[in-house]
Amino acid sequence: MIKASSKPHAAKAAPKNAMDMKKRRWLLETYLDSRDYTGAMTLLRFQAKHGERSRLNTLWTAYCLFHMGEYMQALRHYEEVLKRDEEERCADPSQSNPVMINIACCYLYLRYFDLAKNALAQVIEPDAAMADAQQRLRLLLAQRTKDTGAIHSLLYEQSSTVSSQLASAAVLFHERNFQGAVDIYKRLLARHESHAAVHVYLAMCYYHLEYYDISSEMLATYLSAVDAHSMVARNLAACNTFHLVDGMSAEKSLNLRGDQRGAAGHALVEHNLVVFRDGELALRLWPALVDTVAEAQLNLALFHIKHDKFDKAYDMLDAFEPAQPIEYIVKAIVHMWMGQQQAEGVSQVHRGAITPNNEHLFLSEKYFETVGAASTECDTIRGRQAMASLYLLRKEFATALVYLKSIAMYHVHDDTFNWNYGVALAATGGFSEGENVLGQVQNPQWRQEYTYLAWLARCHIRSIKQSQLAWDLYLKVKNSTDALQLLKLIANEYYLMADYFYAAKAFDVLERVDPDPEFWEAKRGACIGYFHKASLPAVTIQRAMLNGCI
């Protein structure tokens, strides 16, 4: 925004006594310096009501409205000034340049990007300051319209002024080039130590780079020395605490009971409180914030995924275009679920439209690879986990295992990770280790799923030491269909590993359920094998097993 051309009733010298202080309280400049735009608006309306309505009064009213977020009202006031200038046929057409720049700002925030560009085109013979502002706005418009070519050329053309450098850093931030933004902010702080707000911008960059401790240190300095009540800084500090400690500590750090600026009712704070409370009241609060807080839609989808409502998460993200790594990963997860559902024949139709079986799995692989192959993510935990998921989907377990082993120490108590890691180990022949990892899965619902039971039973049998545990697993299965499937699996696995006692038991039960001649033949073979092993000395049995004779 461009301020009005003259300062509002600026005092010639600092107030010397109580009377001067009292008078200064009623100056517009006092309200603007303290960012009390509501108070400034009250004073401006009072002045306009008592015959002081002028071009300058209207400009300052528009300025205050803009900073209060009332962009449409601000736009009307600027258009009123522009109309007055045209009626008076001002001798200097460039006098309207600041007004056109501010009109473009209003259109930018109203998301009328074409109108903003038209307003900028009407700036006539701008001086250096106006030209600088014009270039900044063009850069921001290019970023909002995702014109990558224009962004790169305009970034190169930006001047070295503080405002232009801040605009460049903001664009780099939104383009997720956080390190580039950090470099600009550091240079600005080195030259302009008094620009305290830059510390907050820098802290935001470090937060997104996942340097939560550095971000916290910068915010602590700002909050203690500059503005202890800054809602933006307090909220960011709480987010750092959430990642470094836990949600309870994060909520406590917000200090909402001692709030003096109404932060408790702010949409962003309300959204984050639900995150800090592990999704408490998520279904009540987040849906209303989807259009207000950018993260609300993604977090609501994650909430549905966490509660195994993948269909709702898929519907929410169907038209969602990912831009950040976490967004790509969540899209990959919902497409993976859809693909697996269709591959299993559970759901060939969604919303009445038939989708090819491999389309969702293909998209899932693509999204995982986008994250895992990115230069900024390939060496992070998230990036390696994405690549592991990609290779698990392709059933390339050996390659997946390389990535999973590199991050295993960070996911000791993560059920999802232990499931995938255990399966990858078992699929590559690491049955003993796979048995231990799969045994760490704690989710009771997951422990009843057939896929989990099948892999764990296979590990029990093939690791030999505790093969009887596979039989115990079968006895505890409640679902009759799963029990029969598991029984067939362990019967063949026991026979393959020459554990003929349990093989005979398993085939005996199968023969009773289904008098198939194959089950009878298998049971007979298991019994013969058992008696043959019993007739051999222990050393001979061990040697025969090593040579694959039994």
Residue, then its C-alpha position, 0 to 999 in steps of 0.5 A: m500500500i502507498k500511504a497518503s502523500s502528506k502525514p496526518h497532522a504530524a507533530k513538529a516536536a516531541p510532546k513536552n508536558a501532560m497537555d501536549m501528551k493529551k493533545r497527541r492522543w487525538l492525532l491520527e498519526t498516533y493511532l496509525d503508529s500504534r496500528d489502531y485502525t479502528g480508532a483512526m477510523t473513528l477519528l476520520r469519521f468524526q472529522a468528516k462529519h464536522g466538515e473536514r471531509s477532504r481528499l486526504n481524509t478519504l485517502w486515509t479512510a481507505y488506507c485504514l479500511f484496507h488494513m482492517g481487511e475491508y478491501m471492497q470498502a477501501l476500493r470504493h473510497y479510492e475510486e471516489v478519490l479517482k472520480r474527484d480527480e477526474e472531475e477537477r481535471c488535475a493538471d498533473p495526471s501522475q497525481s493519481n498514480p498512488v491511487m491506482i497502485n492502491i486500487a491494484c492492491c485492493y483488487l489483488y486481495l479481492r482476487y480480481f487479478d485481471l482488474a489489478k493488472n489493468a489498474l497497474a497499466q493505468v499508472i502514468e509516467p511513474d517516478a522511481a518510488m511508484a515504478d518500484a511499487q508497480q514492479r512489486l505488485r506485478l511480481l505478486l500478481a505473477q505468483r498468485t496467477k502461478d505464472t512461473g516465467a514471469i516470476h523468475s524474470l520479475l525476481y531478477e528485475q526487483s530493486s534493492t529497496v527494503s520493500s522490493q526485497l521483502a516482496s521477493a522473499a514473500v514470493l520465494f516463501h510461497e514458492r516453497n523456496f524457504q532457503g532463498a527467502v532465508d538468505i534475503y531476510k538475513r541480508l535485510l537484518a544485517r543492514h536494518e537491525s531495527h526491522a524487528a518483524v523480519h525476525v518473525y518472517l525468518a522464524m516462519c522459514y525455519y519452521h517450514l525447514e523443520y528447524y523448530d528449535i531455531s525458529s523458537e529462539m528467534l520468536a522468543t527474542y521477538l516476543s520478549a523484546v518487541d511485542a509480547h502479544s503478537m498473535v502471529a508470533r505466539n501462534l507460530a511459537a506454539c506450533n514449534t512447541f507442538h513439534l518439539v514437545d507435545g500438544m498440551s505444552a503447545e496449548k499452554s504456551l498460547n496463554l489464551r487465559g491472559d489473552q488481551r487481543g482476542a486471539a482465542g477467537h481467531a480462526l487460525v488459533e481455533h484450528n491449531l487448538v484442535v490439532f494440539r488436542d489431537g483432533e478433539l472437536a475436529l468434525r465440529l470446528w474444521p469443516a467451517l474453517v476449510d475456506t478460511v484456514a488453508e490447512a483445515q481441509l488437509n487436516l480434516a482429510l488426515f482426521h478421516i484417514k486416522h479414523d479409517k474413513f478413507d472414502k470421506a478423505y478421498d471425496m474431500l481431496d478428489a479435486f484438491e491440487p497438492a503443492q506441498p510435500i505433505e499434500y502430495i503424500v496424503k493424496a498418495i495415501v487416498h489413491m492407494w486406498m482406492g486402488q487397493q479397494q478396487a484391486e481386491g474387488v471391494s469397490q469397482v464403482h465410486r460415484g457411479a463411475i468405473t475406474p480402471n484397477n491400476e489408475h489409482l495405484f499409478l497416481s499413488e506411485k506418482y505422488f510418492e515419487t514426486v516427494g521422494a525424488a525432490s531435491t529438498e526431500c530426498d534426504t529427509i525422513r519424509g522423503r525416504q518414507a515416500m520412496a519406501s511406499l513407492y517400492l512397496l506398491r511396486k512390490e520391490f521389497a528389497t529396495a523398499l527395505v533399504y529406505l525403511k532401514s535408514i529411518a527405522m530408529y525414528h519410528v519405533h512405536d509407529d504401527t503403520f511403519n512397523w507393519n510396512y517394515g515387518v512385511a518388507l523384512a518377511a518378503t525378503g527372507g528376514f523372517s526372525e526380524g520381521e517377526n519381531v517388528l510385526g509383533q510391535v504393532q499395537n493397534p487391536q483392529w489391525r492385529q485382527e486383519y487377515t493380511y497382518l495375521a498371514w504375514l506374522a504366521r508365515c514369520h513364526i513358521r519360517s523362523i522355526k523357533q516359535s512355529q507353534l505361535a502360528w497355530d495359536l494365531y489361528l485359534k484366536v481368529k474370530n472371523s470364520t472366513d479369515a480363519l479358514q484362509l489362515l488355516k490353509l496358509i499355515a498348513n502349507e507353510y508348516y508342510l514346506m518347513a517340515d513341521y509335520f506335527y502342526a501340518a498334520k493338525a492343520f490338514d486334519v481340520l481342513e479335511r473335516v471342513d471340506p473332504d477334499p482328497e488333496f487335504w487327505e493326501a496332505k494329511r497322510g504325507a504330514c503324518i508319514g513325515y512326522f513318524h519318519k522324523a521321529s525315527l531319526p536321531a536328532v543330529t540326522i534330522q538337523r543335517a537332513m533339514l539343512n540339506g533340504c532332504i526333509 
